[in-house]
Amino acid sequence: MKNILHVISSPRGSESFSVKLSNAVVEKFTEKFSGSSVTELNLSTDSFPHLDEAMIKAMRTPEDLLSPEQKDLLKRSDDAISQLKEADAIVIGIPLFNFGIPSSLKCWIDSVLRAGHTFSYDENGPKGLLSGKKVYIALATGGVYSEGPAKSYDFVGPYLHAVLGFIGLTDISIIRAEGTAMADLQQNALQKAISAIAI
């Protein structure tokens, strides 16, 4: 039995290719590991706040010095970090928006990257604290970004490898549904991506 955290970042609901693809990843995972539990976090309907001065100050305050108000501010972040720690696998559905990730996903990332919780520093530099977990990125793009002239415009893959790797999530697979807005590719884009899922 495995615990799966399924993060949805597209605001397009059931019409979203990234939602369909990430659902397929979760389905294949639960087929392989029967009895697995799935926690779904839809960032479009259950969004995280943008960082502001009060939140940043609370995040940088030692835990034993936090005020009750600061503890309340950090509760959503604490809960999100607990979800990550409890997960054996993380599935993140992402549409490519203007060459990057949706802002809702960035807010979640800003909430779970916290010193002393998901990473630490020692004499050797930063150390991720969430090792031993598998991450599946279900990425949907209107064009083709894995190769060719548009490859340099894909900032999703490089960014997520860097930021998730920073907290110890280095075992990352990216499954791409590409060309969803291209007449010659869109009909088979999703099925081709689903066929490429390897659990």
C-alpha positions in Angstrom: 0.0 0.0 0.0 1.2 3.5 -0.9 0.1 7.0 -0.1 -0.3 9.2 -3.2 -0.5 13.0 -3.1 -2.2 14.2 -6.3 -1.7 17.9 -6.9 -3.9 19.6 -9.6 -2.9 23.0 -10.8 -5.0 23.6 -13.9 -8.1 25.8 -13.5 -9.9 24.1 -16.5 -11.4 21.2 -14.5 -12.4 18.1 -16.5 -11.5 19.8 -19.8 -7.8 20.0 -18.8 -5.4 17.8 -20.5 -3.0 17.9 -17.5 -5.9 16.8 -15.2 -6.7 13.9 -17.5 -3.1 12.9 -17.7 -2.4 13.2 -13.9 -5.6 11.2 -13.3 -4.2 8.5 -15.6 -0.9 8.4 -13.7 -2.8 8.0 -10.4 -4.9 5.3 -11.9 -1.9 3.3 -13.1 -0.2 3.8 -9.7 -3.2 2.4 -7.8 -3.5 -0.5 -10.2 0.1 -1.5 -9.5 -0.2 -0.9 -5.8 -3.7 -2.0 -4.9 -5.1 -0.5 -1.7 -3.2 2.7 -2.1 -4.7 5.9 -0.7 -5.0 9.1 -2.7 -5.1 12.6 -1.3 -6.2 15.1 -3.9 -5.2 18.7 -3.6 -6.9 20.9 -6.2 -5.1 24.3 -6.2 -7.7 25.9 -8.3 -10.5 25.3 -5.8 -8.3 25.2 -2.7 -5.7 27.8 -3.3 -2.8 28.9 -1.2 -2.1 32.5 -0.3 0.7 34.5 -1.9 3.6 35.2 0.4 3.3 38.5 2.2 5.3 40.3 4.9 3.4 38.6 7.8 3.8 35.1 6.3 7.5 35.5 5.6 8.1 36.8 9.1 6.3 33.8 10.6 8.3 31.4 8.5 11.5 32.9 9.7 10.5 33.0 13.4 11.9 30.1 15.5 9.1 27.7 16.4 9.3 28.3 20.1 8.9 32.0 19.6 5.8 31.9 17.3 2.8 33.9 18.5 -0.7 32.3 18.3 -1.4 34.5 15.3 1.7 33.3 13.5 0.9 29.7 14.2 -2.5 30.3 12.6 -0.8 31.8 9.6 1.4 28.8 9.2 -1.2 26.1 9.7 -1.9 25.7 5.9 1.8 25.5 5.2 2.2 23.0 8.1 -0.6 20.8 6.7 0.8 20.9 3.2 4.2 19.8 4.4 2.6 17.0 6.4 0.9 15.8 3.2 4.3 15.8 1.5 6.0 13.9 4.3 3.3 11.3 4.4 3.2 10.7 0.7 5.2 7.9 -1.0 4.5 9.3 -4.4 3.6 12.8 -5.6 1.7 13.3 -8.9 1.5 16.9 -10.1 -0.7 17.9 -13.0 0.6 21.0 -14.8 -0.4 23.0 -17.8 2.3 25.1 -19.4 1.2 28.7 -18.9 3.3 31.3 -20.6 6.3 29.0 -20.6 6.0 28.4 -16.8 3.9 26.9 -14.1 0.5 28.3 -13.0 0.7 30.9 -10.1 -1.4 28.6 -7.9 1.3 26.0 -8.0 4.0 28.6 -7.3 2.0 29.6 -4.1 1.9 25.9 -3.0 5.7 25.6 -3.6 6.3 28.7 -1.6 4.3 27.2 1.2 6.1 23.9 1.4 9.7 25.1 0.9 10.6 25.9 4.6 13.9 25.8 6.3 13.9 23.2 9.1 10.9 21.5 7.6 11.6 20.4 4.1 15.3 21.5 3.8 18.1 22.4 6.2 21.6 23.9 6.0 24.8 22.5 7.5 28.5 23.0 6.9 28.1 21.4 3.4 25.3 23.7 2.3 21.6 22.9 1.8 20.1 19.5 2.4 16.7 18.3 1.2 14.7 16.5 3.9 12.1 14.7 1.7 14.2 12.0 0.1 12.9 8.5 -0.9 9.7 9.7 -2.7 8.8 9.4 -6.4 7.4 12.4 -8.3 5.4 12.2 -11.5 4.9 15.5 -13.4 1.9 15.3 -15.8 2.7 18.2 -18.1 0.3 19.3 -20.9 1.5 21.8 -23.5 -0.3 23.3 -26.5 3.0 23.0 -28.6 6.0 20.8 -28.6 8.6 21.7 -26.0 10.5 18.5 -25.3 12.6 19.1 -28.5 12.9 21.4 -31.4 12.9 25.2 -31.6 10.6 25.7 -28.7 12.6 23.6 -26.2 14.3 26.6 -24.7 10.9 28.1 -23.7 10.0 25.2 -21.4 10.8 26.5 -17.9 8.6 24.0 -16.2 10.9 20.9 -16.3 14.1 22.7 -15.3 12.4 24.7 -12.6 10.7 21.7 -11.0 13.8 19.6 -11.1 15.7 22.4 -9.3 13.1 23.4 -6.7 11.9 19.9 -5.9 15.4 18.6 -5.8 16.3 21.3 -3.3 13.9 19.6 -0.8 15.1 16.1 -1.6 12.6 15.1 -4.3 15.1 14.1 -6.9 13.4 11.0 -8.4 11.3 12.9 -11.0 9.6 11.6 -14.1 8.0 14.0 -16.6 5.1 12.6 -18.7 4.2 15.0 -21.6 1.0 15.5 -23.5 2.4 17.7 -26.2 0.8 19.5 -29.1 -2.7 19.6 -27.6 -3.4 22.8 -29.6 -1.8 21.6 -32.8 -4.1 20.3 -35.5 -1.8 17.5 -36.6 -1.0 16.3 -33.0 -3.9 17.1 -30.7 -6.0 14.0 -31.6 -3.4 11.6 -30.3 -1.5 13.8 -27.8 -3.2 12.6 -24.6 -3.3 8.9 -25.5 0.4 9.0 -26.5 1.3 10.5 -23.1 -0.9 7.9 -21.2 0.9 5.1 -23.1 4.2 6.5 -22.0 3.4 6.3 -18.3 5.8 4.0 -16.5 5.2 3.3 -12.8 
